[in-house]
Every structure is written in C-alpha cells, then in structure tokens.
Amino acid sequence: MRIATWAFQGETQSGVVRDDAVHPFADGLTARQVVESGDAASVGTLPGVPLAEVRLLAPLQPASFRDFVAFEEHVEGVRRAVDGRGGVPEAWYDAPTFYFTNPHTLTGPDVDVAFPASSVARDFELEVAAIVGPSGIFGYTIFNDWSARDLQSREMQVNLGPAKGKDFAGSLGPWIVTADELAPYLDGDGFLALECTAAVNGAEIGRDLLSNMGWTFETMLAYAARDSRVVAGDVLGSGTVGNGGCLAELWGRSGKQEPPPLRDGDVVTLTVQGIGSLTNRVTSAPPAAALPPVRPPKGRP
C-alpha cells in the first residue's frame, strides 16, 4: 500500500495511492494518524482523484527525525571532504550513530529547496527513511538530506553538529510504501536489497544497494529506543548510501569538487526501487543578517 499526503482545491488530504489516483482516508484522517493506528488496511477511503491533479506534499509530519549514518563507504568519503581526515572512526563500528534533524523544514516532491545564500558547497544525500509504527517499522519513503557542506565543515569544528549545514531543508516522498509491500526485497540477513540511484539534471551521479548498510532498520530502531523513547510516527533515516550517494563522498575520494556543487536551477532526482522517485530543484534563500560579534565571558581578558 502507498500512503500519500497532498494538496487539492485548497485542502490538504491524506490517503491511498492506487491506479494513478489518490483516495482520501475516510473521516479526514491524516497519514500520521493512520501510522499511529498501525493498520492502514482497515481504514476506509473515499472516491479517488487523478494523481496528476494533486500536488504531493511530504507524506507525513513526524514529531522527531533521527538520521543515522549506516553506510561505511559514505563515512569514509565524506569525513575527508568535511573535516580533512580519512578513514572511518572506530566508534562507528560500535553502534548505529544518529543525529536529530529538523522535522519542521521537511518538504515534499517537486518543490524548490532554498539553500542558505552564503553556502557555495551545496549537496544532496540519497537516503531511505523508515516510518515507525506502534509495533515496529510501518513503512518506507525516500529522504533527501540536503547539506551545505561549507557551513557544516565550519560548525563541526566545535565538535557538535551538524546544525545550520543541515536544518534548512529535508525532502520526503513521494509517499510511504508499507513494509509488507517491500518484504519480497528482504535478503537472508533482513536487509532490503533495493537499488538506489541519484541524478543531477538527468545525469546519474551515484548508485548503490540499500542492503549495503551496516545495520537493519530494526536494529537502528532498537538502538534509538534504548534508554529513550520512540513513538509511532517518528522517522529514522538510513544515512546516505555509498558509491556516489552524495557529492561530498566523491569530493573526499578525488580531492577536488568534481562533480561540482549544486547550483541554483539544478534538479536532483533520487530513485529507490519499490518506492519511486523524489525530485526537487535547488534555489537560494535570501541573504541572512550578520551575527553580532561574540562577547567574551566576564572576568576574562
């Protein structure tokens, strides 16, 4: 089952995508409410509207979004590009590390994504996101973790982050595919063997299998919930796939920015087998006001 959220005739609706049409959930239920129930099959739907007549939005608005870094190849390449150090930190092998990204700046497919005006090292990240249900993984969608690499590199020198290098935007879509639909792609170790590709202006940049990730989504969910709380409707990002899942990985390996950073007008398309495609165009936000200078702590020269 494919579950989407869309805008149509001035209203936002959620429902099921079936036969090139969208069928709203009965009683005006949202995608998140259905995810929280854990049983989409039992929810009634209304007559359909042609998919071509609606504007797809992010499939749901999560309360929290943990983005993992589950691909060793990605860590190795990006680490060199962002902080100049090679190799994979030993701590990466201990547990599936994640950071919290901003759920309030998530966009859907086919909308412009505005990078900070000051950023010139603009990048995409090809990921798969798992939607948490009441008793495990409810379904999956595509996630583009847009990255301003120059801002990210600077702020992570403080040994925190990423922050402003990431939180300006993230794209989810085009819809949620329920876990049962993707079960045929599971390999013998419980990983989803989905082919993932990234293209800029129609030219393929990267290609990898989702099953090359170091941990399953179930393991990442269990780790996220350890000594903490995860609720239905939360989202877990896989982290960026390897073999060109982002530009910075390729920059780190070659020592030069080739392919070049994203520019205004560039169109990025991420495609994942069994789920679909997510396309967005790059633009720039208005310039931000300058920060006031830092005030030294009192009592220090």
C-alpha positions in Angstrom: 0.0 0.0 0.0 1.2 3.5 -0.8 0.1 6.3 1.5 0.5 9.9 0.5 -0.4 13.4 1.6 -1.4 16.0 -1.0 -2.9 19.4 -1.7 -6.1 19.6 -3.8 -8.5 22.5 -4.2 -7.2 24.4 -1.2 -7.3 21.4 1.1 -4.7 19.0 2.5 -5.6 15.4 2.5 -4.0 12.0 3.1 -5.0 8.7 1.7 -4.0 5.7 -0.5 -2.4 5.9 -4.0 -4.0 3.3 -6.2 -4.3 3.0 -10.0 -2.9 6.5 -10.7 -5.4 8.1 -8.4 -5.4 9.2 -4.7 -8.2 8.1 -2.5 -8.6 10.2 0.7 -8.9 8.4 4.0 -12.5 8.5 5.4 -13.2 10.8 8.4 -10.3 13.1 7.3 -7.6 11.0 8.9 -4.0 12.2 8.4 -1.2 9.9 7.4 0.3 10.2 10.8 -2.9 9.1 12.5 -3.1 6.1 10.3 0.6 5.3 11.0 -0.1 5.6 14.7 -3.0 3.1 14.4 -0.7 0.6 12.7 -3.4 -0.7 10.5 -3.8 1.2 7.2 -5.7 -1.7 5.6 -8.7 -1.3 7.9 -9.2 2.4 7.1 -11.9 3.3 4.6 -11.2 5.5 1.7 -13.3 7.9 -0.4 -13.6 8.1 -4.2 -10.3 8.9 -6.0 -8.9 11.9 -7.7 -6.4 11.6 -10.5 -2.9 11.7 -9.2 -1.9 14.2 -11.9 -4.4 16.7 -10.5 -3.0 16.9 -7.0 0.3 18.3 -5.5 2.1 15.8 -3.4 3.4 17.0 0.0 5.7 15.4 2.4 3.9 12.1 3.3 3.7 12.9 7.0 4.9 15.4 9.6 6.9 13.5 12.2 7.4 14.6 15.8 11.0 13.6 15.6 13.5 12.6 12.9 16.6 10.6 13.7 19.1 10.5 10.8 21.6 7.6 11.0 24.9 7.1 9.2 24.7 3.4 8.4 26.9 3.2 5.3 30.7 2.7 5.9 31.6 3.9 2.4 29.8 7.2 2.9 31.5 7.9 6.2 34.9 7.2 4.7 34.5 9.6 1.8 32.5 12.4 3.5 34.8 12.6 6.5 37.7 13.5 4.3 35.7 16.1 2.5 34.1 17.7 5.6 37.0 17.7 8.2 40.0 16.6 6.1 40.5 13.3 8.0 40.5 10.0 6.2 39.2 6.6 7.3 36.3 5.5 9.4 36.2 6.3 13.2 36.5 3.2 15.3 33.4 4.4 17.2 31.3 4.0 14.0 31.6 0.2 14.3 30.3 0.2 17.9 26.7 1.3 17.3 24.4 3.0 14.7 25.1 6.7 15.3 22.5 9.3 14.5 21.7 13.0 14.9 18.4 14.7 15.2 17.4 16.8 12.2 14.6 19.4 11.8 11.1 17.9 11.2 9.7 21.4 10.7 11.6 22.1 7.4 10.6 18.9 5.6 9.3 19.4 2.1 7.7 17.1 -0.4 8.4 16.3 -4.1 8.6 18.8 -6.9 9.2 21.9 -4.8 12.2 24.3 -4.8 14.7 23.8 -1.9 16.3 27.0 -0.8 19.9 26.7 0.4 21.4 29.3 2.7 22.6 32.1 0.4 26.1 32.1 1.9 26.6 28.4 1.0 28.6 27.5 -2.1 29.3 23.8 -1.4 25.7 22.6 -1.8 25.0 18.9 -1.8 22.2 16.3 -1.7 22.1 13.0 0.2 20.3 9.9 -1.0 18.6 8.0 1.8 15.7 5.8 2.6 13.6 6.7 5.7 11.7 4.2 7.8 8.4 5.3 9.4 7.9 3.9 12.9 4.6 2.2 13.7 3.2 1.1 17.1 4.9 -2.3 16.8 7.9 -1.8 14.6 8.6 -0.4 11.1 5.4 0.7 9.4 6.8 1.6 6.0 9.4 3.4 4.0 9.9 6.5 1.9 12.8 8.4 0.2 14.7 11.1 2.1 17.0 13.8 0.6 19.1 15.2 3.5 20.2 18.5 1.8 23.6 19.6 3.0 25.5 22.9 3.0 29.0 21.3 3.2 30.9 24.6 3.8 28.6 25.6 6.7 28.7 22.0 8.1 32.5 21.8 7.9 32.9 25.1 9.8 30.4 24.5 12.6 31.6 20.9 13.2 35.0 22.2 14.3 33.3 22.9 17.6 32.6 19.1 17.9 28.9 19.5 17.7 26.5 19.4 14.8 25.7 19.3 12.0 23.4 22.2 12.6 22.9 25.1 10.1 24.6 23.0 7.5 21.6 20.7 7.6 18.5 22.1 9.2 17.3 24.4 6.4 15.6 21.6 4.5 14.9 18.0 4.0 12.7 16.3 1.4 10.5 13.3 1.9 8.4 11.4 -0.6 6.8 10.7 -2.9 4.8 8.5 -0.5 5.1 5.9 2.2 5.2 2.3 1.0 4.1 -0.1 3.7 6.6 -2.6 4.9 4.7 -5.6 3.6 5.0 -4.3 0.1 8.8 -4.4 0.3 9.1 -7.7 2.1 10.0 -9.5 -1.2 13.2 -7.5 -1.3 14.5 -8.7 2.0 17.7 -10.7 1.8 18.7 -13.6 4.1 20.0 -11.2 6.7 17.0 -9.0 7.0 18.3 -6.1 4.8 16.2 -4.6 2.0 18.1 -5.1 -1.3 16.7 -2.0 -3.0 18.6 -0.4 -5.8 19.1 3.4 -5.1 20.2 6.0 -7.7 20.8 9.7 -7.6 20.8 12.0 -10.7 21.5 15.7 -11.2 19.9 17.3 -14.3 19.3 13.8 -15.6 22.9 12.6 -15.3 23.4 9.7 -12.9 25.8 10.6 -10.0 25.6 7.5 -7.8 24.1 4.0 -7.5 24.1 1.6 -4.5 22.1 -1.1 -2.8 20.3 -0.2 0.4 21.3 -3.7 1.7 24.9 -2.4 1.9 24.0 -0.6 5.1 25.7 -1.7 8.3 22.6 -2.3 10.4 19.0 -3.1 9.7 16.3 -0.6 10.4 15.0 -2.8 13.2 18.4 -2.6 14.9 18.5 1.1 14.4 15.0 1.4 15.9 16.0 -0.7 18.9 19.1 1.4 19.5 17.1 4.7 19.2 14.7 3.4 21.8 17.5 2.3 24.2 17.2 4.4 27.4 14.9 6.7 25.5 11.5 6.8 23.8 10.5 6.4 20.2 6.8 6.8 19.2 4.7 5.8 16.2 5.1 8.4 13.5 8.8 9.1 14.2 11.1 8.8 11.3 14.5 7.1 11.0 16.9 8.0 8.1 19.2 5.3 6.8 22.0 7.7 6.3 23.5 8.3 2.8 24.1 5.3 0.6 27.6 4.8 -0.7 29.1 4.9 -4.2 28.0 8.5 -5.0 25.0 8.8 -2.7 26.2 12.4 -2.3 28.7 14.7 -3.9 30.9 15.1 -0.8 31.8 11.4 -0.8 33.1 11.8 -4.3 34.9 15.0 -3.4 36.6 13.3 -0.5 37.8 10.4 -2.6 39.2 12.6 -5.5 40.4 15.6 -3.6 38.5 18.0 -5.8 34.9 19.2 -6.1 34.0 17.1 -9.1 31.1 16.7 -9.9 30.6 20.4 -8.9 28.5 21.6 -6.0 24.8 22.1 -6.7 23.8 25.5 -8.2 20.5 27.4 -8.5 18.3 25.6 -11.0 19.9 22.2 -10.7 17.3 19.4 -10.5 18.1 16.4 -8.2 16.2 13.2 -8.6 16.5 10.3 -6.1 15.0 6.9 -7.1 14.6 3.9 -4.9 13.4 0.5 -6.2 10.0 -0.4 -4.9 9.3 3.1 -3.6 9.5 5.6 -6.5 11.3 8.9 -7.2 11.7 12.2 -5.4 12.6 15.3 -7.4 13.4 18.8 -6.2 15.1 21.9 -7.7 17.8 23.9 -6.0 17.4 27.6 -5.2 18.8 30.2 -2.8 17.2 31.7 0.3 17.5 35.5 0.9 20.8 36.5 2.5 20.8 36.3 6.3 21.6 39.2 8.6 25.1 39.3 10.0 25.6 38.0 13.5 26.8 40.4 16.2 30.3 39.6 17.5 30.7 37.2 20.3 31.0 38.7 23.8 34.0 37.3 25.8 33.0 35.7 29.1 33.1 38.2 32.0 36.2 38.1 34.1 38.4 37.1 31.1 40.6 39.5 29.2 
